[in-house]
Amino acid sequence: MSKELIKVAVDVRDLQIAASGARSYLESLIIEFKKEHAGFRFYFLDSNTKAYTGNHFLLKVKEQLNYFLWKQIILPYQSKQLGCSVLFCSDFMVPYFSLGIKTIPVFHDAFFWEYPEHYNKYWLVFFRNLGLAAAKKSAYLVAPTQYAANQLSKYTGPSQAKIAVIGEAPKTILDQNMEGNVSQNIQAILNSSYILHVGTLEKRKNIPALIRAFKIVKSNGFPNLKLVLVGKASNKITLDDSLAIRDVINQKQLSADVILTGYLHDKDVQQLYQNAKLYVFPSINEGFGIPVLEAFKHNVPVVIANNTCLPEVAGLGAKSFNPYDITEIAQTITLLLNDQTLRQSYIEKGKEQLQKFSWEKTAGSLMQLFKKAVVDS
């Protein structure tokens, strides 16, 4: 079996709805899988029914039914018709009845268990009674960090031997479609002195604490400094922290100094990375944290929360702080802004740490896992 062509079905329907890191992950892997790989053939499967992303209740119910139909019936049937021996799903959900195909889902984090209050109760019932049961029947589960693997094992029960830790990498899409000038609003930011955060405005991102720390930093000798927050509000009300973020901005009288850009095109985001004084990642929980590597890639010194997976991903390339201590966050930011030698030291360490990650390595590790799943059958 190991010498035969391994046909892999890749579920790409998630590109219709995924945002932020989940979208970057799947897009980047598709680029790698489309390259020539001896012994493998990839098929990229998508639903003919367009996914609904609005808030109309009945249409949301219809979308969930379409999702169920796709995952549990159409996807395994199409994979079987193509003669695939492996089905890879980057959004954790695989079919319960896989028709003899080895399924491999990706769990980017353990948020379903850690923050159940942030998710629709009916969706959680669906996940716990079907999604988790299907995942447990899979050949392997993929987690992006050892921290995420430990959490997954803790909550779901599979042994560490069944969970493959396969890292991620900076967005390859940032290197493409870079023609054209940045917008006037972005150009105005580039002409200023600023620190940067990129990510969806979710509660776990701990952005209100960052804003409070930023206020202290400004009063400690950086009156002209700006804080740029790139990212849109979460489309899930239970996850969204936009209101709290705006409240803190108003309370601290920082409306002219904290810049909420909303969603930006890749070329604008890349420019903001390249010109930032510092990248700050105060999140209280992450499964991986791709922006850490994106900052390394653009030679930006990084400061991170000292919890969950962030120290594992950043290694020695970032200065850490307690994300629950606003004074310590402010002191850490101020330290790097004041010390150019220290800033350069972290830039160099970040570049070294970045060498451990690439989408080519990620795809290669996944293909070895696909092969292992087939050989072990």
C-alpha positions as CSV (number, residue, x, y, z in Angstrom):
1,M,0.0,0.0,0.0
2,S,2.8,2.4,0.9
3,K,4.1,2.4,-2.8
4,E,0.7,3.2,-4.3
5,L,-0.5,6.7,-5.1
6,I,-2.1,8.2,-2.1
7,K,-5.2,10.2,-3.0
8,V,-6.1,12.9,-0.5
9,A,-9.4,14.8,-0.4
10,V,-9.1,18.3,1.1
11,D,-12.3,19.9,2.3
12,V,-12.0,23.6,1.2
13,R,-15.6,24.7,2.0
14,D,-14.3,26.5,5.0
15,L,-12.8,29.1,2.7
16,Q,-16.4,30.4,2.2
17,I,-16.7,31.4,5.9
18,A,-13.3,31.2,7.6
19,A,-11.5,34.4,8.6
20,S,-8.2,35.3,10.2
21,G,-5.8,32.4,11.1
22,A,-8.1,29.6,10.0
23,R,-8.4,31.0,6.5
24,S,-4.7,31.7,6.3
25,Y,-4.0,28.1,7.3
26,L,-6.2,26.5,4.7
27,E,-5.2,28.9,1.9
28,S,-1.5,28.4,2.5
29,L,-1.8,24.6,2.6
30,I,-3.7,24.6,-0.6
31,I,-0.8,26.4,-2.3
32,E,1.6,23.8,-1.0
33,F,-0.6,20.8,-1.8
34,K,-1.0,22.0,-5.4
35,K,2.7,21.6,-6.0
36,E,4.1,18.4,-7.4
37,H,4.4,15.7,-4.7
38,A,5.6,12.2,-5.7
39,G,3.2,9.6,-4.4
40,F,0.3,11.9,-3.7
41,R,-2.6,13.3,-5.6
42,F,-4.8,16.0,-4.0
43,Y,-8.5,16.8,-4.7
44,F,-10.0,20.0,-3.4
45,L,-13.6,19.6,-2.6
46,D,-16.2,22.4,-2.1
47,S,-19.9,22.5,-1.8
48,N,-22.0,23.8,-4.7
49,T,-24.2,25.5,-2.1
50,K,-22.9,28.9,-1.1
51,A,-22.5,29.2,2.7
52,Y,-24.7,31.7,4.5
53,T,-22.9,34.1,6.9
54,G,-25.7,36.5,7.8
55,N,-27.8,36.7,11.0
56,H,-31.3,35.8,9.8
57,F,-32.4,33.0,12.1
58,L,-34.1,30.8,9.6
59,L,-31.3,31.1,7.1
60,K,-28.8,30.3,9.8
61,V,-30.7,27.1,10.5
62,K,-30.7,26.3,6.8
63,E,-26.9,26.9,6.7
64,Q,-26.4,24.4,9.6
65,L,-28.5,21.8,7.7
66,N,-26.4,22.4,4.6
67,Y,-23.2,22.1,6.6
68,F,-24.4,18.8,8.1
69,L,-25.4,17.5,4.6
70,W,-22.0,18.5,3.2
71,K,-19.9,17.1,6.0
72,Q,-21.8,13.9,6.7
73,I,-23.0,12.8,3.3
74,I,-21.7,14.7,0.3
75,L,-18.1,15.1,1.3
76,P,-17.4,11.4,2.2
77,Y,-19.4,10.3,-0.9
78,Q,-17.4,12.5,-3.3
79,S,-14.1,11.4,-1.6
80,K,-15.1,7.8,-2.1
81,Q,-16.0,8.3,-5.7
82,L,-12.6,9.8,-6.4
83,G,-10.9,6.8,-4.8
84,C,-9.4,8.8,-1.9
85,S,-7.9,7.0,1.0
86,V,-7.5,10.1,3.2
87,L,-9.9,13.0,3.9
88,F,-8.3,16.1,5.5
89,C,-10.5,18.7,7.2
90,S,-8.9,21.9,8.6
91,D,-12.1,22.9,10.5
92,F,-12.1,20.0,13.0
93,M,-15.4,18.4,11.6
94,V,-15.1,15.1,9.8
95,P,-17.9,12.7,8.7
96,Y,-18.9,10.1,11.3
97,F,-19.4,7.5,8.6
98,S,-16.3,7.9,6.5
99,L,-16.9,5.0,4.1
100,G,-13.5,3.4,4.9
101,I,-11.6,6.7,4.3
102,K,-9.0,7.7,6.9
103,T,-10.1,11.1,8.3
104,I,-7.8,13.6,9.8
105,P,-9.2,16.8,11.3
106,V,-7.3,19.8,12.6
107,F,-8.1,21.2,16.1
108,H,-6.5,24.7,16.1
109,D,-7.4,25.1,19.8
110,A,-9.6,23.8,22.6
111,F,-11.9,26.8,22.8
112,F,-15.1,24.8,22.6
113,W,-14.3,23.3,26.0
114,E,-12.5,26.3,27.5
115,Y,-15.2,28.9,26.7
116,P,-18.5,27.1,26.2
117,E,-20.3,30.3,27.2
118,H,-19.0,31.9,24.0
119,Y,-20.8,29.4,21.7
120,N,-24.3,28.8,20.7
121,K,-25.7,26.0,23.0
122,Y,-27.3,24.1,20.0
123,W,-24.0,24.2,18.2
124,L,-22.2,22.8,21.2
125,V,-24.7,20.0,21.4
126,F,-24.0,19.2,17.7
127,F,-20.2,19.4,18.3
128,R,-20.2,17.3,21.4
129,N,-22.5,14.6,20.1
130,L,-21.4,14.3,16.5
131,G,-18.2,16.4,15.9
132,L,-16.3,15.0,18.8
133,A,-17.5,11.4,18.2
134,A,-16.4,11.6,14.5
135,A,-13.0,13.1,15.5
136,K,-12.4,10.2,17.9
137,K,-12.9,7.7,15.1
138,S,-10.3,9.6,13.0
139,A,-6.9,8.1,12.2
140,Y,-5.2,11.1,13.7
141,L,-6.0,14.5,15.0
142,V,-3.7,17.5,14.2
143,A,-2.9,20.3,16.7
144,P,-0.6,23.2,15.9
145,T,1.3,23.3,19.2
146,Q,2.1,21.0,22.1
147,Y,0.1,23.2,24.3
148,A,-3.0,22.8,22.0
149,A,-2.3,19.0,21.9
150,N,-2.2,18.8,25.7
151,Q,-5.5,20.7,26.0
152,L,-7.1,18.5,23.3
153,S,-6.0,15.3,25.1
154,K,-7.2,16.7,28.4
155,Y,-10.7,17.5,27.1
156,T,-11.3,14.8,24.6
157,G,-9.5,11.7,25.9
158,P,-7.4,10.5,22.9
159,S,-3.9,9.6,23.8
160,Q,-1.0,11.9,22.8
161,A,0.0,9.2,20.3
162,K,-3.1,9.9,18.2
163,I,-2.5,13.7,18.2
164,A,0.1,15.0,15.8
165,V,1.7,18.3,16.6
166,I,2.3,20.1,13.3
167,G,3.1,23.8,13.4
168,E,2.0,26.7,11.2
169,A,3.8,29.6,9.5
170,P,3.4,33.2,8.4
171,K,0.8,34.1,5.8
172,T,2.2,33.3,2.4
173,I,-0.6,35.4,0.9
174,L,1.1,38.5,2.2
175,D,3.8,38.0,-0.4
176,Q,1.3,38.0,-3.3
177,N,-1.0,40.6,-5.0
178,M,1.1,43.4,-3.6
179,E,0.5,45.8,-6.6
180,G,-1.0,49.1,-5.9
181,N,-0.6,51.9,-3.3
182,V,-1.8,51.7,0.2
183,S,-4.9,53.8,1.1
184,Q,-4.6,57.4,2.3
185,N,-5.7,56.3,5.8
186,I,-3.0,53.7,6.0
187,Q,-0.4,56.1,4.7
188,A,-1.2,58.5,7.5
189,I,-0.6,55.7,10.0
190,L,2.7,54.8,8.3
191,N,3.9,58.3,8.8
192,S,3.4,58.1,12.6
193,S,5.0,56.2,15.4
194,Y,2.9,53.2,16.4
195,I,2.8,49.8,18.1
196,L,0.7,47.1,16.4
197,H,-1.8,44.3,17.1
198,V,-3.4,42.2,14.4
199,G,-6.4,39.9,15.1
200,T,-10.1,39.6,15.4
201,L,-11.6,41.7,18.2
202,E,-12.5,38.7,20.4
203,K,-12.7,38.7,24.2
204,R,-9.8,36.3,24.6
205,K,-7.5,38.7,22.8
206,N,-7.4,40.9,25.9
207,I,-7.3,44.1,23.9
208,P,-8.9,46.3,26.7
209,A,-6.0,45.5,28.9
210,L,-3.6,46.5,26.1
211,I,-5.4,49.8,25.7
212,R,-5.1,50.5,29.4
213,A,-1.4,49.6,29.3
214,F,-0.9,51.8,26.2
215,K,-2.3,54.8,28.2
216,I,0.5,54.3,30.8
217,V,3.1,54.0,28.1
218,K,2.1,57.3,26.5
219,S,2.4,59.0,29.9
220,N,5.9,57.5,30.3
221,G,7.5,59.6,27.6
222,F,5.7,58.6,24.4
223,P,3.0,61.2,24.0
224,N,2.9,60.9,20.1
225,L,2.7,57.1,20.1
226,K,-0.3,55.4,18.4
227,L,-1.8,52.0,19.0
228,V,-3.0,50.4,15.8
229,L,-5.5,47.5,16.1
230,V,-6.0,45.7,12.8
231,G,-9.0,43.4,12.6
232,K,-12.8,43.3,12.4
233,A,-15.3,42.5,15.1
234,S,-16.2,38.9,15.6
235,N,-19.3,37.8,13.8
236,K,-20.3,35.9,16.9
237,I,-21.9,38.1,19.5
238,T,-20.8,35.9,22.4
239,L,-17.2,36.2,21.3
240,D,-17.1,39.9,20.2
241,D,-15.3,42.4,22.4
242,S,-15.8,45.5,20.2
243,L,-18.1,47.3,22.7
244,A,-15.7,46.9,25.6
245,I,-12.8,48.0,23.4
246,R,-14.6,51.2,22.4
247,D,-15.6,51.9,26.0
248,V,-12.0,51.7,27.2
249,I,-10.9,54.0,24.4
250,N,-13.5,56.6,25.5
251,Q,-12.8,56.2,29.2
252,K,-9.1,56.7,28.7
253,Q,-9.7,59.6,26.2
254,L,-7.7,57.8,23.5
255,S,-9.9,58.2,20.5
256,A,-7.2,60.1,18.6
257,D,-4.5,57.6,19.6
258,V,-6.0,54.2,19.2
259,I,-6.7,53.4,15.6
260,L,-9.3,50.7,14.7
261,T,-8.6,49.9,11.1
262,G,-11.2,47.1,10.7
263,Y,-10.5,44.5,8.0
264,L,-7.5,45.4,5.7
265,H,-6.1,44.0,2.5
266,D,-2.9,42.0,2.8
267,K,-0.7,44.7,1.2
268,D,-1.9,47.2,3.8
269,V,-1.3,44.8,6.7
270,Q,2.2,44.0,5.4
271,Q,3.0,47.7,5.3
272,L,1.8,48.2,8.9
273,Y,4.0,45.3,10.0
274,Q,7.1,46.7,8.3
275,N,6.8,50.1,9.9
276,A,5.7,49.2,13.4
277,K,7.9,50.0,16.4
278,L,6.7,46.9,18.2
279,Y,4.2,44.1,17.9
280,V,2.2,43.4,21.1
281,F,0.3,40.1,21.7
282,P,-1.6,40.2,25.0
283,S,-4.0,37.3,24.4
284,I,-5.0,35.1,27.3
285,N,-5.4,32.1,25.1
286,E,-4.2,31.0,21.7
287,G,-3.9,27.7,19.8
288,F,-0.9,29.0,17.8
289,G,-0.6,32.7,17.1
290,I,0.5,33.2,13.5
291,P,0.9,37.0,14.0
292,V,4.0,36.3,16.1
293,L,5.7,34.7,13.1
294,E,4.4,37.4,10.8
295,A,6.1,40.0,13.0
296,F,9.3,38.0,13.0
297,K,9.2,37.9,9.2
298,H,8.9,41.7,9.0
299,N,11.8,42.3,11.5
300,V,9.5,43.7,14.2
301,P,10.4,43.2,17.9
302,V,7.6,41.3,19.7
303,V,6.2,41.2,23.2
304,I,3.8,38.4,24.2
305,A,1.7,37.1,27.0
306,N,3.5,34.5,29.0
307,N,0.8,31.9,28.8
308,T,-0.7,29.1,26.7
309,C,1.1,28.4,23.4
310,L,2.7,31.8,22.8
311,P,6.1,31.1,24.6
312,E,6.3,27.8,22.7
313,V,5.8,29.5,19.3
314,A,8.0,32.6,20.0
315,G,10.8,30.8,21.8
316,L,13.5,33.2,22.7
317,G,12.3,35.6,20.0
318,A,10.0,37.7,22.2
319,K,9.9,39.4,25.6
320,S,7.0,38.1,27.7
321,F,4.7,39.7,30.3
322,N,1.8,38.7,32.6
323,P,-1.3,39.5,30.5
324,Y,-3.4,40.1,33.7
325,D,-1.0,42.8,35.0
326,I,-1.6,46.0,33.1
327,T,1.4,47.7,34.8
328,E,3.7,44.9,33.7
329,I,2.4,45.1,30.1
330,A,3.1,48.8,30.0
331,Q,6.6,48.3,31.5
332,T,7.5,45.6,29.0
333,I,6.4,47.8,26.1
334,T,8.3,50.8,27.5
335,L,11.4,48.8,28.0
336,L,11.7,47.8,24.4
337,L,10.7,51.2,23.0
338,N,13.5,52.8,25.1
339,D,16.3,50.2,24.4
340,Q,17.3,50.0,20.7
341,T,19.9,47.4,21.5
342,L,17.4,45.2,23.2
343,R,15.0,45.7,20.3
344,Q,17.6,44.6,17.8
345,S,18.4,41.6,19.9
346,Y,14.8,40.4,19.8
347,I,14.6,41.0,16.1
348,E,17.6,38.8,15.5
349,K,16.3,36.1,17.9
350,G,12.9,36.3,16.1
351,K,14.5,35.7,12.7
352,E,16.3,32.7,14.1
353,Q,13.1,31.3,15.6
354,L,11.2,31.8,12.3
355,Q,13.5,29.4,10.6
356,K,11.7,26.6,12.4
357,F,8.4,27.3,10.6
358,S,7.3,27.2,7.0
359,W,4.2,26.1,5.1
360,E,6.4,23.7,3.1
361,K,7.4,22.0,6.4
362,T,3.8,22.0,7.6
363,A,2.6,20.4,4.3
364,G,5.5,17.9,4.4
365,S,4.6,16.8,7.9
366,L,0.9,16.5,7.0
367,M,1.8,14.3,4.0
368,Q,3.9,12.1,6.2
369,L,0.9,11.8,8.5
370,F,-1.4,10.9,5.6
371,K,1.0,8.2,4.5
372,K,1.2,6.9,8.0
373,A,-2.6,6.7,8.3
374,V,-2.7,4.7,5.1
375,V,0.2,2.4,5.9
376,D,-1.1,1.7,9.4
377,S,-4.5,0.6,8.1
